Amino acid sequence: MASCYGAIDRAVSFRIPRAPGRIPLDPPPSPPDSSGGMPTPTMPESPPFHLERYFARWENTVSRQLSASDCRPLRVTDVLNWSKTPTDQLLQLRLGYTQSAGDPELRREIATFYPGRKDDDVLVVNAPQEALALALRAMLRPGDRVIVQTPCYQSLKQIALQIGCQVVDWPVHVDDNGFAIDWNSLHDLLHEPAAALITNFPHNPTGVQPTPDEWQHLVAKVEHHGLRWFSDEIYRGLAPDDVFELVPAACLTTRAVSLWGLSKSFGLAGLRLGWLVTGDRELRTRIEEAKDWSSICSNAVSEFLGLQALRAAKPLLAGNRRIIAQNGQRMASFARRNPGLVAFSPPAAGPVTMARVLSGNATDLATRVREKGSALLVPSYLFDMPDRWVRIGLGRADFDDALRRWEMAMRA
Ligand SMILES: Cc1ncc(COP(=O)(O)O)c(C=O)c1O
């Protein structure tokens, strides 16, 4: 199967625009040389995180989200009720430093979601984003050839670039019928030696996910080629049915590090709690040591509430799956009711996918819906894709109202 973006890139020229107000400046004058002739090491400059800047600019100016990647946000009282925890237990919590690797009870609870792995294989981290950065910095070296599934949440690629890796895209196949994993292109990419693979399933932003058989083949490839594998599983628990849930990569090979957390599947992004699991103890120790330089340990309130949420995981995730399924039907009937606007198919797994914009570009559509309907759509250029799709986030409980606002904006 031919790789998809090459053809589109040639047909439509697209560039992530420079963030407003970031005007290139002349470099400041050099300070006097105090290095004794030694070259001063420089860090590559970080570009803006385009998607996060977009949310920072617009998210709180609108009434509804059409592209959110998290499930309906819970309240503290919801977590306590779901897990039947007396409020007093939260009030009596001591707010001292917590343990470096994470609260032992929380790590034990997390390990129950990873068949064959133990609590010592788990590292609790402040926010999935921190987990991702710490793990990739521990796993990758400058010059490594690293295969990254694209389009992707920007940090999955950017951190490898900052480390000085040779980053090679593994694009999701896209055509008018939707999205598909391009196994042939991965096969071709592996004709040259690679050090590591970075994947994200269920996938943000396209919603693709391997079948359990394909997943086993991917594990076999990782083993065969001796790759280190960072498997971002942040949307785990949100497949339409248990049979489509993947066994975490870290349970299938010690070459993998699996990432999950509370933000998306549990609707607890404000707790900023994530975790890494790997059977590679030496690597896990190195990541834990790196955490001393970022946050040292996680926060006590998040660990406490996170433990309660995990104890209530079954009903909580089932509730979020139901919301995603219902919103998928609402979105499909919205697309039918408004012919010529967008083409939509539900994600294979997870809360997000992309709808194809049928006339005009995605940025103009998002601007109109934001200005006339007070609802936020994410255009696909923020994922370094041509500006022809908008991300659809199906996890929110008020999605039907968001769709009404979209329709209102189109009539205005
Ligand atoms: C694929 C993926 N990984 C990691 C993250 C980071 O999660 P968090 O924002 O909770 O730190 C996100 C957030 O959108 C994501 O989509």
The ligand as a Tripos MOL2 file, in Angstrom:
@<TRIPOS>MOLECULE
LIG
   16    16     1     0     0
SMALL
NO_CHARGES

@<TRIPOS>ATOM
      1 C1         -1.4810   10.4580   22.3370 C.3       1 LIG1
      2 C2         -1.2950   11.3270   23.5360 C.ar      1 LIG1
      3 N1         -0.3020   11.0570   24.3970 N.ar      1 LIG1
      4 C3         -0.0940   11.8110   25.4880 C.ar      1 LIG1
      5 C4         -0.9010   12.8860   25.7770 C.ar      1 LIG1
      6 C5         -0.6220   13.7200   26.9960 C.3       1 LIG1
      7 O1         -1.6160   13.5750   27.9700 O.3       1 LIG1
      8 P1         -1.7920   14.6450   29.1160 P.3       1 LIG1
      9 O2         -2.2840   15.8950   28.4500 O.co2     1 LIG1
     10 O3         -2.8300   14.1290   30.0310 O.co2     1 LIG1
     11 O4         -0.4770   14.8580   29.7820 O.co2     1 LIG1
     12 C6         -1.9470   13.2100   24.9080 C.ar      1 LIG1
     13 C7         -2.8100   14.3770   25.1660 C.2       1 LIG1
     14 O5         -3.6420   14.7710   24.3770 O.2       1 LIG1
     15 C8         -2.1580   12.4100   23.7670 C.ar      1 LIG1
     16 O6         -3.1520   12.6430   22.8890 O.3       1 LIG1
@<TRIPOS>BOND
     1     1     2 1
     2     2     3 ar
     3     2    15 ar
     4     3     4 ar
     5     4     5 ar
     6     5     6 1
     7     5    12 ar
     8     6     7 1
     9     7     8 1
    10     8     9 2
    11     8    10 1
    12     8    11 1
    13    12    13 1
    14    12    15 ar
    15    13    14 2
    16    15    16 1
@<TRIPOS>SUBSTRUCTURE
     1 LIG1         1 GROUP 0 **** ****
